[in-house]
Amino acid sequence: MSLKPGFIISTVPPTQEAGRHLGSIERAAIRQSNDTSFVRLIWNNSPPDEKEDEESENEDQFHAIDMLSNPANKYTWIIDSATGTPVAYGWWQHAKGKTEEEWATTYANRYRPEGMNKALMDATSGARFLKRARLLNTRDTLILKELYVRPEFQRQGLGGVLVQRGVEEADRLGLQAYTEASKDGYGLYVKFGFEEVDRVTVDLEPWGGKPGEFNSYGLLMRLARA
């Protein structure tokens, strides 16, 4: 899959400005996704716009210079040539295998920002973490941690280019690839050879969601190919 004319793909530089761009892309994509209700609940029912400044600060810290410069993290973004503005990014991580004790330590120290509903976070992303630990175990894995495209630039093949970059790197290194997919991204990952090996589904109604609302993520694996 090739990048359409009018876009440039490059490595994300380890700067604070780059971190702010990544946070902005992520927030814009989430607001248009099927996860909008979940985001509201995870932030204790505060409207997303009221949390924008706090989210921005947290996101800048999450994509800080030390994260962007860590050689295990492969950040790639796509820039709109007309404006010079980043409009999509993918974050792949070369994750080393861990012992059961190391996974437990990582779980205890996982990212849990203040202001979030930590019980709901544990029931969703925390549950996925524990399943991921059992799936990956001691094997090195190339993990797609995040993939976001600004809404106005979606359905132009940008996400596919970023996924392809990652799976090609996984094959070059002889590594299995892993990601966790909501309904929005599921079809794209399957297209590139990922297969669902487990799933975490949480009924959001007991947490304040509407009847029939669920947070559901597939845990997807892709074996290395020659």
C-alpha positions, 0 to 999 in steps of 0.5 A: 500500500502506497501513500497518496500524493499530497502526504509525507510520512516520516519519523516523529521527532522527540520534541514537546511540540511533536507530543502536543501534535500527537495528543491533538490527533488522538483527541480529535479521532476519539471524539468521532469514534464509537468510544465517545461514551466510554471516554465520558464515563472513564472521565467520570461523566465530565463532558470531553470539552471540559476535560480538554485542557486536562487531557491535553496536559496528560497527553503531552506528558504521555508522549513526552520526549523520553517516550519519543526518543526511546528506541523501543518506541517507533513513532511514525506520522503522516503530514499533510503537504499542503499545510505541513500539519501532522494528521495521523500517527502510529506508535509501534513498540518493540516489547521484550518478553517478560517473566510472570513477576515482571508482568505483575510489576508492570501492571502495578505501575501501569499508567493511570492518570488522576481524574479517571475512573480507575475502577472502570479503567481496571475492568477494561484496559486493566483486564486486557493487560492481564490477558495480554501478559498471558498471550505474550509471555516471554516472547518479544513482540512488536506491539501496535500501541496506538493508531489515530487519524484525524476524522477529516483525513480518514478513509484515505488509506493513511491508517493502512500505510501506518499498519503496513509499515509496522507489520513489515518491520515485524517480519524483518525482525522475525517478530510476532505482532500484536494489537487491541482493536475496537470496532473502528479499527478491527477490519483494518488490522484483519486485512493485514493478517491479524487474527483475534485470539481473545476479547474483553467486553464490558457492559457499560450500563452499570457504570452509567452508560446507556442500555446496550452500550459495551466497551469491547476490544479484540486482542489480535495477533499476527505471526511473523512471515518470511 
